[in-house]
Amino acid sequence: MEINQKSALDSETEYTELMIPSYANFGGKIHGGILLSLMDKVAFICASKHSGQYCVTVAVEGVEFKQAVEVGELVTIKASVIFVGKTTMIVGMRVESFKPTEGIIRHTNSCYFTMAAKDSEGNLAVVPGLILKTDEQLRRYCKGKIIRKLSLEKRELLKSAVKDQLIQDLRQECQEVDKCFIA
Ligand SMILES: CC(C)(COP(=O)(O)OP(=O)(O)OC[C@H]1O[C@@H](n2cnc3c(N)ncnc32)[C@H](O)[C@@H]1OP(=O)(O)O)[C@@H](O)C(=O)NCCC(=O)NCCS
């Protein structure tokens, strides 16, 4: 049986966009939602390159905005598929912002998106395995494995933890330690 595999390099993507005034928020900085939309676009590009299928966003596993982005800067997203499951892929992205007048590149944020591959009928499709050729790709893969594990644990915890607890226990727990006021 032929095993379908692709190199991490095959999905590598670099996408640059100029931050125009209509992308700014009331504070004059670039709106976080604009960056999320760009990241979603890039995640789709990487996932469809790897899977050869139409892809959908399943989850934003983590976004950290380290620094604000300004109007007039060039935002570059460097990304690739870093981990594959059966039908899903985790795309890792590094976002950098470049101010042409100063020549400085800043690392503004990093993020991980889980994308699923779908066939022409809209069913989940099995994705190719991932060939890792460098130590860096191996490191990213292992990070992806942790992200997948945490994502599954989070989902399970959210499903069961609160539902199965008695309301009086929840009330007591919240009143004792949290800054909430139960009326
Ligand atoms: C997300 C989706 C694919 C899950 O389908 P499902 O049949 O309920 O999922 P399953 O439990 O069989 O899991 C299928 C895969 O999705 C992953 N998955 C499911 N829910 C997930 C979540 N909340 N976060 C991360 N991964 C998730 C599973 O780990 C599994 O991965 P694997 O095949 O690589 O091991 C499906 O609900 C879907 O298509 N959602 C709509 C996505 C979409 O349209 N996005 C665009 C938003 S506008």
The ligand as an SDF file (V2000), in Angstrom:
LIG
                    3D

 48 50  0  0  0  0  0  0  0  0999 V2000
  -14.6680   20.4730   13.2020 C   0  0  0  0  0  0  0  0  0  0  0  0
  -15.2740   19.2990   12.4740 C   0  0  0  0  0  0  0  0  0  0  0  0
  -14.4250   18.9180   11.2760 C   0  0  0  0  0  0  0  0  0  0  0  0
  -15.3710   18.1470   13.4550 C   0  0  0  0  0  0  0  0  0  0  0  0
  -16.0810   17.1030   12.8540 O   0  0  0  0  0  0  0  0  0  0  0  0
  -16.5470   15.8080   13.7430 P   0  0  0  0  0  0  0  0  0  0  0  0
  -17.0120   14.7910   12.7980 O   0  0  0  0  0  0  0  0  0  0  0  0
  -17.4210   16.2450   14.8430 O   0  0  0  0  0  0  0  0  0  0  0  0
  -15.1590   15.5260   14.3970 O   0  0  0  0  0  0  0  0  0  0  0  0
  -14.4350   14.3000   15.0130 P   0  0  0  0  0  0  0  0  0  0  0  0
  -14.7060   14.2850   16.4840 O   0  0  0  0  0  0  0  0  0  0  0  0
  -14.6540   13.0210   14.2300 O   0  0  0  0  0  0  0  0  0  0  0  0
  -12.9290   14.7890   14.7730 O   0  0  0  0  0  0  0  0  0  0  0  0
  -12.4140   14.9740   13.4730 C   0  0  0  0  0  0  0  0  0  0  0  0
  -11.0970   15.6940   13.5890 C   0  0  0  0  0  0  0  0  0  0  0  0
  -11.3230   17.0420   14.0250 O   0  0  0  0  0  0  0  0  0  0  0  0
  -10.5810   17.2940   15.2140 C   0  0  0  0  0  0  0  0  0  0  0  0
  -11.3850   18.2050   16.0310 N   0  0  0  0  0  0  0  0  0  0  0  0
  -12.7150   18.1180   16.2670 C   0  0  0  0  0  0  0  0  0  0  0  0
  -13.1070   19.1430   17.0460 N   0  0  0  0  0  0  0  0  0  0  0  0
  -12.0010   19.8720   17.2910 C   0  0  0  0  0  0  0  0  0  0  0  0
  -11.7470   21.0550   18.0510 C   0  0  0  0  0  0  0  0  0  0  0  0
  -12.7300   21.6820   18.7120 N   0  0  0  0  0  0  0  0  0  0  0  0
  -10.5040   21.5350   18.1030 N   0  0  0  0  0  0  0  0  0  0  0  0
   -9.4900   20.9180   17.4580 C   0  0  0  0  0  0  0  0  0  0  0  0
   -9.6540   19.7920   16.7000 N   0  0  0  0  0  0  0  0  0  0  0  0
  -10.8920   19.2840   16.6420 C   0  0  0  0  0  0  0  0  0  0  0  0
  -10.3910   15.9300   15.8650 C   0  0  0  0  0  0  0  0  0  0  0  0
   -9.2820   15.9180   16.7280 O   0  0  0  0  0  0  0  0  0  0  0  0
  -10.1730   15.0640   14.6320 C   0  0  0  0  0  0  0  0  0  0  0  0
   -8.8520   15.2260   14.1650 O   0  0  0  0  0  0  0  0  0  0  0  0
   -8.0550   14.0460   13.4140 P   0  0  0  0  0  0  0  0  0  0  0  0
   -8.9620   13.4390   12.3780 O   0  0  0  0  0  0  0  0  0  0  0  0
   -6.8940   14.7190   12.7790 O   0  0  0  0  0  0  0  0  0  0  0  0
   -7.6580   13.0690   14.4810 O   0  0  0  0  0  0  0  0  0  0  0  0
  -16.7150   19.6690   11.9980 C   0  0  0  0  0  0  0  0  0  0  0  0
  -17.4640   19.9900   13.1520 O   0  0  0  0  0  0  0  0  0  0  0  0
  -16.7670   20.7860   11.0100 C   0  0  0  0  0  0  0  0  0  0  0  0
  -16.6680   20.5580    9.8220 O   0  0  0  0  0  0  0  0  0  0  0  0
  -16.9740   22.0390   11.4940 N   0  0  0  0  0  0  0  0  0  0  0  0
  -17.1510   23.1930   10.6470 C   0  0  0  0  0  0  0  0  0  0  0  0
  -15.8110   23.7940   10.2780 C   0  0  0  0  0  0  0  0  0  0  0  0
  -16.0160   25.0080    9.4190 C   0  0  0  0  0  0  0  0  0  0  0  0
  -16.8840   25.0470    8.5690 O   0  0  0  0  0  0  0  0  0  0  0  0
  -15.1910   26.0290    9.6670 N   0  0  0  0  0  0  0  0  0  0  0  0
  -15.3180   27.2770    9.0390 C   0  0  0  0  0  0  0  0  0  0  0  0
  -15.8390   28.2300   10.0340 C   0  0  0  0  0  0  0  0  0  0  0  0
  -16.6560   29.5750    9.2840 S   0  0  0  0  0  0  0  0  0  0  0  0
  1  2  1  0
  2  3  1  0
  2  4  1  0
  2 36  1  0
  4  5  1  0
  5  6  1  0
  6  7  2  0
  6  8  1  0
  6  9  1  0
  9 10  1  0
 10 11  2  0
 10 12  1  0
 10 13  1  0
 13 14  1  0
 14 15  1  0
 15 16  1  0
 15 30  1  0
 16 17  1  0
 17 18  1  0
 17 28  1  0
 18 19  1  0
 18 27  1  0
 19 20  2  0
 20 21  1  0
 21 22  1  0
 21 27  2  0
 22 23  1  0
 22 24  2  0
 24 25  1  0
 25 26  2  0
 26 27  1  0
 28 29  1  0
 28 30  1  0
 30 31  1  0
 31 32  1  0
 32 33  2  0
 32 34  1  0
 32 35  1  0
 36 37  1  0
 36 38  1  0
 38 39  2  0
 38 40  1  0
 40 41  1  0
 41 42  1  0
 42 43  1  0
 43 44  2  0
 43 45  1  0
 45 46  1  0
 46 47  1  0
 47 48  1  0
M  END
$$$$
